[in-house]
């Protein structure tokens, strides 16, 4: 679901902030940071870019259909007004 490459990159950058002489601590920290990031992202209610794009296209199509229906309704209302006796 999530791009693990980006999560790994963030974990590595965080681990790089530790002093160089703590090599084992860096490795442990990177592994723990990766797990924490993955768990945190899984817990929050986010959608992937693909899901977002699908929903955006669906909304765009729905808006176009609504605009078409509004135009048809306006034309029908004009026709009804023209036919109604005055």
C-alpha positions in Angstrom: 0.0 0.0 0.0 2.7 2.5 1.0 5.9 3.0 -0.9 8.4 1.3 1.4 11.3 3.0 -0.4 10.2 6.4 0.9 9.7 5.0 4.4 13.1 3.4 4.3 14.6 6.7 3.1 13.0 8.6 6.0 14.2 6.0 8.5 17.7 6.1 7.2 17.8 9.9 7.3 16.6 9.9 10.9 19.2 7.2 11.8 21.9 9.4 10.1 21.3 12.0 12.8 22.8 9.7 15.4 26.6 10.0 16.0 28.7 7.9 13.7 30.3 5.9 16.5 26.9 4.4 17.3 26.7 2.1 14.3 24.6 -0.6 15.9 22.3 2.0 17.5 21.9 3.5 14.0 20.9 0.2 12.5 18.5 -0.5 15.4 17.0 3.0 15.2 16.5 2.7 11.5 14.7 -0.6 11.8 12.5 0.7 14.7 11.8 4.0 12.9 10.7 2.1 9.8 8.3 0.0 11.8 6.9 3.0 13.6 6.4 4.9 10.4 4.7 1.9 8.7 2.4 1.3 11.7 1.6 5.0 12.0 0.7 5.3 8.3 -1.4 2.2 8.5 -3.3 3.5 11.5 -4.3 6.8 10.0 -7.0 7.0 7.4 -5.1 8.0 4.2 -5.7 7.0 0.7 -3.1 6.2 -1.9 -2.5 8.5 -4.9 -4.1 6.0 -7.2 -7.3 6.0 -5.1 -7.3 9.8 -4.9 -7.0 10.0 -8.7 -9.8 7.6 -9.3 -12.1 9.6 -6.9 -11.1 12.8 -8.6 -12.0 11.5 -12.0 -15.3 10.2 -10.7 -16.1 13.6 -9.2 -15.2 15.3 -12.4 -17.5 13.0 -14.4 -20.3 13.6 -11.9 -19.9 17.3 -12.1 -20.1 17.1 -15.9 -23.3 15.0 -15.7 -24.8 17.5 -13.2 -24.1 20.4 -15.5 -25.7 18.5 -18.4 -28.8 17.7 -16.3 -29.1 21.4 -15.2 -29.0 22.5 -18.8 -31.7 19.9 -19.8 -33.9 21.0 -16.8 -33.5 24.7 -17.8 -34.6 23.8 -21.4 -37.6 21.8 -20.1 -38.6 24.7 -17.8 -38.5 27.1 -20.7 -40.6 24.8 -22.8 -43.1 24.4 -20.0 -43.2 28.2 -19.6 -43.8 28.7 -23.3 -46.6 26.2 -23.3 -48.4 27.4 -20.2 -51.4 29.7 -20.8 -51.1 33.3 -19.7 
